[in-house]
Amino acid sequence: MKGFERVLEISSLDEITKTRETKSKYNYPYIETDEYFPCSYTLAELAYTQSWRTPDNIKMLADSLNRINRIMKPDSNMHVKIGNKYYGPCFALNRPIRAFRYDLVDSFTYRRFLTEIAMLGVGERVGITRESVANVQEAIDADGVLRIDLDSPHNKRYSPLNIEYPTAYQDVRLEPDYKKRNMRLLATSHFGRCSF
């Protein structure tokens, strides 16, 4: 929770990051180990637990998620300095979180982020949730099936057809064989229902 609270206290990453004095290839700004900043693992932890849920905490998370999307830059990078070494924090929320789009898969975990944000109970208070719901409603065909464009060159690599087995960083394969058209439609429809 402290990482999300910290986001509400800053207006840009520059306020909490420091500059490395080196000519290293990955000379990213860094934060010290005593600085709090949210990441996808904290988001997942909060999505699947209940004890933290109070109206004030839910409002704070909604405000923090909206602020992340308002102040973070799409090309932000950040390291954490531990001792004399610098490490890339796994899935820090230092870039805007993109809303669901049926025609573009942003990253292999973005549907998971959107699902976990929805699970927080923040509802329509978060702009990306509102936008994602509107995009899903727009993308649902008359037959009630959500169609996701997994055939475009960019999106093909995220298709369930190309996932041999699920990992922590990929979507899941719901069917053993996606060569049959109906199996693919079922999986795509499942992702739409899960996320919102």
C-alpha positions in Angstrom: 0.0 0.0 0.0 2.9 2.4 0.7 4.0 2.3 -2.9 0.6 3.4 -4.1 0.4 6.1 -1.4 3.8 7.3 -2.5 2.6 7.9 -6.0 0.0 10.4 -4.7 2.8 12.4 -3.2 4.8 13.0 -6.4 4.2 14.7 -9.7 6.9 12.8 -11.7 9.4 10.1 -11.3 12.2 12.7 -11.2 11.2 13.6 -7.7 12.1 10.2 -6.3 14.8 9.0 -8.7 18.5 9.8 -8.7 20.9 10.0 -11.7 23.7 7.5 -12.1 27.1 9.0 -12.7 28.3 6.5 -15.3 28.4 5.9 -19.0 26.9 2.5 -18.7 24.6 1.3 -21.5 21.7 1.0 -19.1 22.2 4.3 -17.3 18.6 4.6 -16.0 17.5 6.7 -13.1 17.3 4.8 -9.9 15.6 4.8 -6.5 17.2 3.9 -3.2 16.0 0.7 -1.3 14.1 2.8 1.3 11.9 4.4 -1.4 8.4 2.9 -1.9 7.0 2.4 -5.4 4.2 0.1 -6.6 4.7 -2.9 -8.9 2.6 -5.6 -10.5 3.3 -8.0 -7.7 1.8 -5.6 -5.1 -1.2 -5.2 -7.4 -1.7 -8.9 -7.6 -1.3 -9.3 -3.8 -4.0 -6.7 -3.2 -6.3 -8.1 -5.9 -6.3 -11.5 -4.2 -6.6 -10.4 -0.5 -9.3 -8.8 1.5 -7.9 -7.5 4.9 -6.8 -4.1 3.5 -10.1 -3.3 2.0 -11.7 -0.2 3.5 -13.5 2.6 1.7 -10.5 4.9 2.3 -7.9 2.4 1.0 -10.0 1.6 -2.1 -10.4 5.3 -2.9 -6.6 5.8 -2.4 -5.8 3.0 -4.8 -8.2 4.4 -7.4 -6.6 7.8 -7.0 -3.1 6.3 -7.3 -3.9 4.3 -10.4 -5.4 7.4 -12.1 -2.3 9.4 -11.1 0.0 6.7 -12.5 -1.7 7.1 -15.8 -1.6 10.9 -15.6 2.1 11.4 -14.6 4.1 8.4 -15.9 5.7 8.6 -19.3 5.5 5.7 -21.8 9.3 5.5 -22.0 10.1 5.6 -18.3 12.8 3.3 -17.0 14.0 2.9 -13.5 16.5 0.8 -11.5 16.8 0.2 -7.8 20.2 0.7 -6.1 21.0 -2.1 -3.7 24.5 -1.6 -2.2 26.7 -0.7 -5.2 24.6 -2.6 -7.8 21.6 -1.5 -9.8 18.6 -3.8 -10.6 15.6 -3.4 -12.8 12.5 -3.7 -10.7 10.2 -6.4 -12.2 7.0 -4.8 -13.6 7.2 -1.5 -11.6 4.2 0.6 -12.5 6.4 3.4 -13.9 4.6 3.6 -17.2 1.0 4.3 -18.0 -1.3 1.3 -17.9 -3.1 0.8 -21.2 -6.8 0.2 -21.4 -8.1 -3.0 -23.1 -8.2 -2.8 -26.9 -9.4 -5.7 -29.1 -7.1 -4.7 -31.9 -3.8 -4.3 -30.0 -2.2 -6.5 -27.4 0.0 -4.1 -25.4 2.1 -6.7 -23.6 1.7 -10.3 -22.6 0.5 -9.4 -19.1 -1.6 -6.4 -19.7 -4.9 -8.3 -19.5 -3.7 -9.6 -16.1 -3.1 -6.0 -14.9 -6.6 -5.0 -16.0 -8.2 -8.0 -14.3 -6.4 -7.3 -11.1 -7.3 -3.6 -11.1 -10.9 -4.6 -11.6 -10.6 -7.1 -8.7 -9.5 -4.3 -6.3 -13.1 -3.0 -6.2 -12.2 0.4 -7.5 -14.9 0.1 -10.2 -15.5 3.1 -12.4 -13.3 5.4 -10.3 -10.3 4.3 -12.4 -10.2 5.8 -15.9 -8.6 2.7 -17.5 -11.3 0.5 -16.1 -14.0 2.7 -17.6 -12.3 2.9 -21.0 -11.6 -0.8 -21.0 -15.3 -1.7 -20.3 -16.4 0.7 -23.1 -13.9 -0.9 -25.5 -15.1 -4.4 -24.6 -18.7 -3.5 -25.1 -17.8 -2.0 -28.5 -15.9 -5.1 -29.5 -18.5 -7.7 -28.7 -20.3 -9.0 -31.8 -24.0 -9.4 -32.1 -23.6 -13.1 -31.1 -22.1 -12.0 -27.7 -18.5 -13.2 -28.5 -15.6 -10.8 -27.9 -13.3 -11.0 -30.8 -9.6 -10.1 -30.3 -7.4 -9.5 -33.3 -4.7 -12.1 -32.8 -3.9 -12.4 -36.5 -2.1 -9.0 -37.0 1.7 -9.3 -37.1 2.2 -7.5 -33.8 -0.5 -9.4 -31.9 0.3 -12.9 -33.4 3.0 -13.6 -30.8 0.5 -13.2 -28.0 -2.0 -15.5 -29.5 -3.0 -18.6 -27.5 -2.0 -20.5 -30.7 1.6 -19.6 -29.9 1.7 -20.5 -26.2 2.9 -24.0 -25.8 2.3 -23.9 -22.0 1.3 -21.1 -19.7 3.8 -19.3 -17.5 3.5 -16.6 -14.9 4.1 -14.0 -17.6 1.8 -15.3 -20.4 -1.9 -15.8 -20.8 -3.2 -19.3 -20.4 -4.2 -21.8 -23.1 -7.8 -22.8 -22.3 -7.9 -25.5 -25.0 -5.4 -28.1 -26.1 -6.1 -27.5 -29.8 -6.7 -24.0 -31.2 -6.8 -25.2 -34.8 -10.6 -25.6 -34.6 -12.3 -22.2 -35.0 -14.7 -22.7 -32.1 -12.0 -23.5 -29.6 -10.3 -20.2 -30.4 -13.6 -18.3 -30.1 -14.2 -19.9 -26.7 -10.8 -18.8 -25.4 -11.2 -15.3 -26.7 -14.6 -15.0 -25.1 -13.2 -16.3 -21.8 -10.6 -13.6 -21.7 -13.2 -10.9 -22.3 -15.4 -12.2 -19.4 -12.4 -12.6 -17.0 -11.1 -9.1 -17.5 -14.2 -7.2 -16.7 
